[in-house]
Amino acid sequence: VEDAISGGGPQADKLLAEHRQRNPRLGRYEVLGEVGRGSMGVIYKAWDADLHRHVALKFLRQGPGGTTTEDRERFRREARSVAKLRHEHIVHAHAIEEQSGLVYMAMDFVPGVALEILARRGALNLEQIVGVGAKVARALHYAHEQGIVHRDVKPGNIVIDRQGKPFLVDFGIAKNRSESVSLTTEGEILGSLAF
């Protein structure tokens, strides 16, 4: 997993393909395959053997030189931020763990499609778009009441499940207003500029 996550190109793709075929175990989880990746993490679908349910495991993505202390702390802050949020339109986090040098977070698995993909395909009508927007706005309002600012709201970070229910995901650069120490340097730009 570590090699596949850390790089790009054909070698990484080959390692990732081999990894998927083996369905390796990581603690109580059987890793089934990659379902997404972002700037900070790679998300795998996994089976929780203890609780008999699917979960999403988000691994801290490693750069060529490994992970920095700041990366690990930001990842832990994401886990803490998401774990404190209990809202029907925010994906829930269950635990953050470290095994074999890999840091990962266990979260609810939401079988669905990113709003970004649905929008590109023109799959939603105006009424559905307004409904999704209102639900995501309520989720953001709730997060703000808890002192959490997402800071990367965009169609790619909203997953629509099979019943049409939206979920706000990826709190990787969220800001917790109650924490006095910032991991953002003044003038540093995080998130997606277009949004």
N, C-alpha and C positions, 0 to 999 in steps of 0.2 A: 504494500500500500504506500509506504513512505516514498519509494522511488517513483511510483506512478504519479503521486500527487506533486512531487517537487519539480518536475520538469515538463517539457513539451516535446513535440516532435515524434518521429516514428518509434524510437526506443521506448518512450513513455507510453505511447499508444499500445505497443506490444505488451508491456508490463501490465498495463491496465486491463487489457483483454485477457491475459492469463489469470490475473487476479479475479476477474469476474467469473471465469470458468470454475475456479476452485471453490467458490463460496466459503472463504475462510471464516473462522470463528475468532471473535475478539471478545474475550470474557464470555458473557452470556448471549452475545449477539452473533448471528450468522449473517455475514455481509453478503447481500444479494446482487448489488450492482450500483453503479453511479446513476444519480438522477439529476444532478445539476452541479454547477460550479460558479463561483463568483471570485471577486478579487481577493478575499481573505480565506475562503473555504471551499471544500469539495463535499457534496452531500451524497450519501449512499442510502439506499433503502436496505433495511436489515430486519431480521426476524428476532424478536426478543424471546428466547427459549423459556425464560422463567415466567413471563406474563402472557405468553402465547398471543402476541400481537406484532404487527409491523410497526417499526419506528424509523425515523430518519436519523442518521448519524452524520453530524457535520464535523469534518476534520479540519483542523487548522492547516491551511495550505502553506507548504514550505517552499521558500525560494531556493536558489542555487546554494546559498550559504547557510541554509537551515532557517530556523525561526529566531527572531530576536526576543529579548525579554519583553519589549514593548508589544510585539505581536501577541505573545502569550497572555499578557495582562489585558490587552484589548479584547481578546477572545474570551477570557474569564469574565470580564465585565459584561460582554454580550450575554453570556450564559446567565449571570446574575440578574441582569436587566429583564431578560425574557422570562426567567423563572418566577419573578415577582408579579408578572402580568397574567391575569386570569380574565380573558375576554373571549367571547365566542368568535371573534374575527381576527384573533392573534394566535399564531401557532404557539403551543405550549412547550417549554423545555422541561426536561425531567432531571438531568444530571450532567455534570461535566466530569470526564474521566481522563486518565492518562495511563497508557499501557504501551510498552515496547517503544518508548520515545515519542508516541503519537498522542496528541491532545485532541479530544473530540467531545462533542455535546450530543446527548440523546434527546430527541424531540418527537412530538407527534408527527406521524407520516400523513401527509395530505395528498391523496391521489388526485391530481388535477393538472391544470395547464396554466402557465403564466398569462396574466392579462395582456402582456406585450404580444404574445403569439396570437391570442384571440383577436386583438385589435388589428393586427397586421392582416389577418384573414377576413376581417369584417364580419366576424361571427356573432357580434352582439348588436342588438338594436338599441335605440336611444333610451328606451325605458330601462333596459338591463344595465346600460352604462351608468345611468343616474342612480339606479339601485345599488350598484357596486360602489360608486363614489360615496353615497350616503353612509353605507356600512363601514367603509374604510375610514371615513371622516369620524364616525363614532368611535372606532377603535383607536384612532390617533388621539382623540379627545380624552379617552380613558387613559391612554399611556401618558399623556401630558399631566393629567391629574395625579398620576403616580410619580411624576418627576422625570419621566423618560421622554427624550426627544429622539425620534427615529433618525433623522438627518439624511435619509436616502430613499424617500418615497418616490417610487416610479412604477410603471406597469410591470417591469420584470420582477419586482418584489411584492407583487400581489398574485397569489395563486387562487384560481377558481376551481373548486372541487366539482365532482360529478353532478351534484345537486344544484350547482350554480352559486354556492356560498363562497364569498371571498375570504381569504386569509392574508393578513399582513405578515411578511416573513423578512428575514435577514436584518437583524438589529446589530450587525457587525460594527457599525460606526456610531451607534446610538450614544447619546450623552445623558448621563444620570445627573440631574441637577444637584442631588444631595452629596455627590462626591466632590471633594475639594481639589483633588489632583486631576489635572487634565492630561490626556495623552495626545492632544492636538497642539501643535506648535502654532504660535500666532502667525497668521498669513498662510498657513497650510490649507490646501483645498482637499476636502474629502467628499465622497459621494459622486454623483453623476451630474456634470455641469448642465446638461440639457434639461434637467428636472429641478 
